[in-house]
Amino acid sequence: MKVKEEIFNILRHNYDLRKVISDKIKNRESTVYMWSVRKQHNKVGHLIVAGIIMKEMKLSKKDFFEPKINTDVKQ
């Protein structure tokens, strides 16, 4: 699933959130920052990282992920 652009913006500007994530997943804060700069959906959208962000920011899945587009439309 694709992470919303707003989430990457939040990560780029919120040091405290990046620090919480990095402490919980045993990674460097600068690594988490680079995920947001590079818009790495697979890293930020990972179940553990997404869960931390949603909990800390009080977001729902609907607030976090782009809506799924149905490509199986029959005409």
SULKAVEN-V54327 format. One record per helix or strand. SS is the DSSP state (2 for helix, 1 for strand). FROM is the first residue (numbers start at 0). LEN is the number of residues. If there is no record, write none. Layout:
SS	FROM	LEN
SS	FROM	LEN
This chain:
1	2	1
2	4	9
2	14	11
2	28	10
2	40	4
2	46	11
2	60	4
1	64	1
